[in-house]
Amino acid sequence: MASLTLYARAWCHLCDDMRAALEPLLAEFGAHVEVIDVDADPSLEARYNEWVPVLVHEGVELCHYHLDEARVRAALAGHRATPAC
């Protein structure tokens, strides 16, 4: 199963928008998203502060502020094509 990480804030409307926009892609690709609150960790807050939301797949930043659907699709499709070890 593909896994994405969304660095976000509880009070961020852009974060809520990105989570909502991700839902159809998660269902389509059978993927999972882990939402991490940057305000809960000072090092994450320092790193992502004004960039949230930030969506990451396998250590690669796919997009921030708004969902880049084409980029996320490509990452998830590439993951699907990868044979299991």
Buried (B, 14 or more C-beta within 10 A) or exposed (E): EBEBBBBBBEEBEBBBBBBEBBEEBBEEBEBEBEBBBBBEEEEBBEEBEEEBBBBBBEEEBBBBBEBBBEBBBEBBEEBEEEEEE
